[in-house]
Structures are given as C-alpha cells and as structure tokens.
Amino acid sequence: MDSFSAPSIGSSPQVSTKDFKEQLETRLAQAYAEEFLETVREKCFDKCITKPGSGLTGGESSCISRCVDRYIEATGIISKALFSAPR
C-alpha cells in the first residue's frame, strides 16, 4: 500500500503535514523527470533519427548528444528564470 492509500485498521491515520509535503514533492519531482525524459526522447529522436535501424550512426549519436545537451541547458535557463522571478 502506498502512503496515500487509506490506512488499514489498527494503523495510525495521522500523516504529518511535513511528511505529506515531502511525499508530494517527491512524486511531483518523479513525474517531472519522467515527462522531461519522454519529451527529450521524443524531440531528439524525431530530429536526429532519419532512418531507424539496428544501431545509431555516428552522426545520429552526435546529433542526439547535442540535442539532449541543448534541451537540458534550455530547461535550466527557464527554471532559473522562473524560480528567481520576484513573487
């Protein structure tokens, strides 16, 4: 049973606000990471793989590497701008 399911009989139904917040933050981070990886995979695959085969050519491998690096860099810039903006 996960921590958000109804507690079983005899267990404590109390979940501290701090624990709940930490669990929520962890799940949100996991969901963000999964979404990020899926987006990068899809965008870079579409851009770099022109003829799918049993392996990557040198050009495809290089393209994917550059694509992923740019995507990570752009995400970092956007995140920094969002989190440093006055609230």
N, C-alpha and C positions, 0 to 999 in steps of 0.2 A: 504494500500500500504506500502511495506517495504521501508527502506531508500535507497535501491539500485535500485529501480524501477525508471523509467523515471518520472520526476516531472510533475504534472498536470499543465495545463495552468493557469498562474497567480501566481504560486508559484515560489520561488527562486530556480534556478537550481544550485546555488552555495552550495557546501558542502565543508567545510574546510578540509584541509589535516589532521588536528588533529582529527576531528570528524570521518572522513573516517577510519583513522588508528585505532581509538578506536572501531568502529563498526566491523572492520575486525578482530581485536584481540579478541573481544567478540565472534564472530561467530567461529573463529578458536578454542577458548577455549571450546565452547559448542560442537563442532564436536569432539574434542579430548576426552572430558568427555564421550560422547556417545560411541565412539569407545572403550575407556577404559572399560566402564561398560559392553559392549557387549562381549568384549574379556574375561574379568574376568568371566562373567556369563557362557559363553560357555566352557572355560577351566575348571573352577571349577565344573560345572555341570557334564561334561564328566568324570572328575577324581573321583568325590565323590558320584554321584548318580548311584548306580548299578541297582536298581530295583525301577523305578519311581512308586509312589503310591499317596495316598491322603495326605500324610504328610511326614515329614522327621524323620528318626530315630535319636537317639542321636548321633550315630557315623557319620551319614551323616552331621548333623548340625555342629558337631565339625570339621569335615573334611573341610566343606565349609568355616567355620570361619578361620581356619588355612591357607587355600588356598588363600583366599582374602587378609589376612594379609601379607602373603609372596609376593603376586603379588604387593601389594601397596608398600611394602618395596623395592622390586626389582626395581620398576618403579622410586621410589625416588632416589635410588642409581644411576641408569642410568641417570636420569635427572640432578642430581648434577654433575656427571662426564661430561656430555655434556655441561652444562652451565658454568662450571668452567674451562673448557679446554681453553688454550690460542688460540686466534684467529689470 
